[in-house]
Amino acid sequence: MYDIFALYLQRGNIDVGFMGGAQIDRFGNINATVIGADYQHPKTRLPGSGGAQEIAAWANRCYIMTPHQKRRFPEKVDFRTSAGYLGGRHEREAAHLRGGGPQAVVTDLGLMEP
């Protein structure tokens, strides 16, 4: 994994990243860590990033794949595991995230752009 992140991803050699998550908000931010507002005592603890944050930050473009269910698309994610456009494109640029960000969310019902 070190070689993938250090030698390929951080150098800009990964063109497309594919990710998933339990929650995705309108800015393409992904939650794969906890469901519930209290991090210390969540309703559900999820597996976490597994490297998705690095893919979201450094891949040239990303696509998010998830089943189309209402619970997966809250107004704001409970925990931001992977950065989409944060609060808007200008916030992603201000954070100096090199990658192009999420291009689309792919579900079984369609394609949505953040």
Phi, psi and chi 1 to 4 in degrees:
 res  aa     phi    psi   chi1   chi2   chi3   chi4
   1 MET       -  -36.4  -69.1  -55.0  -68.7      -
   2 TYR   -57.9  -44.9  174.6   80.7      -      -
   3 ASP   -60.4  -41.5  -72.3  -12.2      -      -
   4 ILE   -63.1  -46.7  -68.5  170.0      -      -
   5 PHE   -72.3  -47.9  -70.7  134.4      -      -
   6 ALA   -78.5  -43.3      -      -      -      -
   7 LEU   -90.8  -23.9  -58.4  178.0      -      -
   8 TYR  -113.3  -57.9  -64.6   98.5      -      -
   9 LEU   -65.7  -51.4 -164.7   54.7      -      -
  10 GLN   -66.8  -24.9  -69.6  179.8    6.1      -
  11 ARG   -84.1   -3.4  -69.1  175.5   63.7 -165.4
  12 GLY    85.6   19.1      -      -      -      -
  13 ASN   -89.9   -1.5  -66.5  -25.1      -      -
  14 ILE  -101.7  115.9  -57.6  -63.0      -      -
  15 ASP   -81.8  -46.0 -168.7   38.1      -      -
  16 VAL  -128.9  133.3  179.6      -      -      -
  17 GLY  -117.2  142.0      -      -      -      -
  18 PHE  -116.2  131.9  -66.2   91.9      -      -
  19 MET  -138.0  167.8  -58.2 -178.9  -53.1      -
  20 GLY  -143.7  173.5      -      -      -      -
  21 GLY  -174.7  166.8      -      -      -      -
  22 ALA   -76.5  -34.2      -      -      -      -
  23 GLN  -134.1  143.1  -65.6  179.1  -35.7      -
  24 ILE  -138.4  125.4  -57.7  147.9      -      -
  25 ASP   -95.6 -178.4   67.5   17.6      -      -
  26 ARG   -67.0  -14.9   65.0 -170.2 -179.5  114.1
  27 PHE   -96.5    3.5  -64.0  108.1      -      -
  28 GLY    81.2   12.2      -      -      -      -
  29 ASN   -73.1  142.5  -60.2  -51.6      -      -
  30 ILE  -117.2  138.7  -61.3  173.1      -      -
  31 ASN  -113.2  119.8  175.5   11.6      -      -
  32 ALA  -132.4   24.8      -      -      -      -
  33 THR  -115.2  -60.1  -55.7      -      -      -
  34 VAL  -144.2  148.3  -64.9      -      -      -
  35 ILE  -109.0  127.3  -59.0  -66.1      -      -
  36 GLY   118.7  148.9      -      -      -      -
  37 ALA   -71.4  -25.0      -      -      -      -
  38 ASP   -96.4  109.2 -176.4    2.4      -      -
  39 TYR   -60.8  -38.7  178.0   81.5      -      -
  40 GLN   -71.2  -29.3  -63.1  -59.8  -37.7      -
  41 HIS  -134.6   68.2  -57.7   95.3      -      -
  42 PRO   -76.8  162.5   30.8  -36.5      -      -
  43 LYS   -67.3  -40.2  -68.5  179.0 -173.4  175.9
  44 THR  -142.9  133.7  -56.0      -      -      -
  45 ARG  -101.6  129.1 -171.6  162.2  -61.3  -82.2
  46 LEU  -105.1  173.9  -56.8  165.2      -      -
  47 PRO   -68.0  -21.8   17.8  -25.7      -      -
  48 GLY    97.4 -166.0      -      -      -      -
  49 SER   -68.4  -50.1  173.2      -      -      -
  50 GLY    60.8   24.7      -      -      -      -
  51 GLY    99.6   -3.9      -      -      -      -
  52 ALA   -64.8  -32.1      -      -      -      -
  53 GLN   -61.2  -42.0  172.7   50.6   36.4      -
  54 GLU   -66.2  -39.9  -71.8   79.9    6.8      -
  55 ILE   -63.5  -45.0  -65.6  167.4      -      -
  56 ALA   -62.1  -34.9      -      -      -      -
  57 ALA   -82.8  -32.6      -      -      -      -
  58 TRP  -116.9  -20.7  -65.7  -33.6      -      -
  59 ALA   -67.6  147.0      -      -      -      -
  60 ASN   -60.8  -34.3  -67.0  -29.4      -      -
  61 ARG  -155.8  154.8   62.9 -176.8 -169.9  -99.2
  62 CYS  -132.5  149.6  -64.6      -      -      -
  63 TYR  -125.1  135.5  -66.9   91.8      -      -
  64 ILE  -106.3  129.9  -56.5  165.8      -      -
  65 MET  -118.9  130.2  -58.9  173.8   77.7      -
  66 THR  -160.0  154.1 -171.1      -      -      -
  67 PRO   -64.4  149.3  -19.0   29.4      -      -
  68 HIS   -85.9   94.2 -161.8  105.4      -      -
  69 GLN  -132.3  139.3  -59.4  167.5  -21.7      -
  70 LYS   -54.1  -41.6 -176.1  177.6  179.2  180.0
  71 ARG   -64.1  -19.3   66.4 -175.3  176.5  148.8
  72 ARG   -82.5   -9.0  -66.4 -171.0 -179.8  -94.0
  73 PHE  -125.1   66.6  -61.6  102.3      -      -
  74 PRO   -74.5  165.7   31.3  -37.0      -      -
  75 GLU   -58.9  -41.7 -178.3   67.8   24.8      -
  76 LYS  -140.1  135.8 -177.6  178.4  177.2 -175.8
  77 VAL   -66.6  148.9  -67.4      -      -      -
  78 ASP   -67.6  -31.3  -67.5  -16.2      -      -
  79 PHE  -148.4  131.8 -176.3   89.3      -      -
  80 ARG   -90.7   98.1 -170.5 -175.9  -61.6  153.5
  81 THR   -79.8  -45.7  -55.0      -      -      -
  82 SER  -128.0  135.3  -59.9      -      -      -
  83 ALA   -80.4  129.4      -      -      -      -
  84 GLY   -95.2 -109.4      -      -      -      -
  85 TYR  -103.8   19.2  -69.4  104.0      -      -
  86 LEU    54.8 -105.1  -55.1  172.5      -      -
  87 GLY  -109.0    5.5      -      -      -      -
  88 GLY   155.9  164.7      -      -      -      -
  89 ARG   -55.1  -39.7 -171.7  173.9  -60.8  -85.1
  90 HIS   -62.7  -33.8   62.5  -76.2      -      -
  91 GLU   -70.3  -36.9  -74.4 -172.4   27.2      -
  92 ARG   -63.5  -43.5 -175.9  176.7  175.8   85.8
  93 GLU   -64.4  -42.0  -68.2  169.4    1.0      -
  94 ALA   -64.4  -29.0      -      -      -      -
  95 ALA   -80.1   -4.5      -      -      -      -
  96 HIS    60.5   38.3  -57.7  -70.3      -      -
  97 LEU   -81.0  117.4  -60.4  175.9      -      -
  98 ARG   -68.7  -37.2 -172.4 -176.8   69.9 -133.8
  99 GLY   -64.5  162.9      -      -      -      -
 100 GLY   -77.6   -8.1      -      -      -      -
 101 GLY    84.5  177.1      -      -      -      -
 102 PRO   -68.5  131.8   22.1  -28.9      -      -
 103 GLN   -89.0  -35.9  -56.0  -60.8  -60.6      -
 104 ALA  -164.6  157.2      -      -      -      -
 105 VAL  -106.5  123.4  177.5      -      -      -
 106 VAL  -104.0  121.5 -179.6      -      -      -
 107 THR  -123.3  177.2   75.5      -      -      -
 108 ASP   -72.6   -9.2   49.2  -31.5      -      -
 109 LEU  -107.2  -14.6  -65.5 -178.5      -      -
 110 GLY   167.3 -168.4      -      -      -      -
 111 LEU  -119.2  128.1 -162.7   67.2      -      -
 112 MET  -124.3  139.6  -60.7  178.4  -72.2      -
 113 GLU  -102.8  136.4  -65.2  178.8  -10.6      -
 114 PRO   -67.4      -   -2.7    7.6      -      -
